[in-house]
Amino acid sequence: MIQFFRSLPTELDEAAKIDGAGYWRIYFRILLPISLPALATTAIFTFIWTWNDFLGQLIYLTKPELQTAPVALRNYVDATSGASWGSLFAMSVVTLIPVFIVFLVGQRYLVKGIATTGLK
């Protein structure tokens, strides 16, 4: 996000100041609409990384009813006995559904955010 805001031309701010816009108006009318794809990309990546985080939840969540989906999925496999592979794969698909939905909803912004990152 810092790199994105640094890549924005300062002429936009200067032109808005010359037209009489204050700091808040510059932010809400100029900078925020331009940065929506970058904000959406950051939000999607943050959701996916948080959803798939395994070690943090494994360390901090001690009650089984508070465990997240990846930790519960790992606990479903028992090291001493065989696992029921059919139900394990079904639970894996159920675990992937929220990530897939977030990706489908934000796909347009994700592509725009990634495409405009490298441009000057």
N, C-alpha and C positions, 0 to 999 in steps of 0.2 A: 504494500500500500504506500509506503514511503516513496519507493521508486516511482510509482505511478504518479503521485502528486508532484514529485520533483520534475517529472517529464512534461507536465502541463506548462504551456507557454505563459509567461508572466504578463504578456500583452492582454490576455483576457481580464486579469485583475485590474490592470491599469486602465483599460477601456471602460470597465464598469465604474471605476472610481471617478474617471473624468465625466461620466454620465450622471454621477451623483449617487451611486449606490453605496450603502454602508457595508460593513464587514458581514453582517448576517445575511443581507440580501445577496451579496456576492456568493456567499457559501450556498444558500438555498436555491438561488436562481441559475447559477452558473456552474459551480464546482460539483455540487451534489448530482445533478443530472448527468454530467460528464463521467462521474466516477461510479455510477450504478453498476456497470458491468464488472468493474474491479471489485466492488463491494460484494456483489453476488458471487463472484468466483471465490473470494475469500470465505464467504459464509458457507458455500458448498464444500470447499476443501476442509474447513474447520469441522463441519458436521461429520463428514466421512472419517476424518482422523479421530475425532472423539468417539464416534460410534465403534470404530474398529480398535480402539485402544484396549489393550489386553493387560499389560503389566500394572498400570496404575490401579485399575479396578481390582485386580487380583490381590494387590497389596493392601488397599484401603478398605475394601468391602468385605466384612467378615461374616455377615448374616447371609444365608443362601437366598432369602427372598429379595435381597437388595442387589444381587448380582446382575450384571449386564448380560446381553445376549452372547457375546464372544466367550465370556468366562463360563456361563452356563453351558455353552456348547462344548467347551473343553472338559468340563466336569462330567459331561454326559458319556464320555469315553472312559472306560475303566481300564487301568493298566494291567490288572490281574486277570480279568476275564475278557471274553470277546465282546465286541460292541455290536449292537443291532444297526447294521449299516443303512438299512432302509429308512428307519426313523431318524438316524443321524443326518442323512442327506436331506430329508424333509425339513428338519430343524435348520439346516444350513440355508435352504432356500427361503424359509420364513425370516431368517436373520438378514438376508440380503434384500428383502422387499423394501424396507424403508430407505435404504441407500439408493436403490433403483428409482424409487418414486421421487426422491429429492433431486437426483440427476436428471430425470425426465422433465421435472418442473423447471429446473434452472439451466437446462441445456443451452438455451438461446443466449443467456447471459454469460454462461461459462465459455462458450465459443467466442463471443465478443470480447470478453475480458482477456482471454489468452491471446486473441488475435491483435488487440491493441496494445499489449504489453511491450512488444518489441518495436513498435513504430515510433518515429519521432514526429 
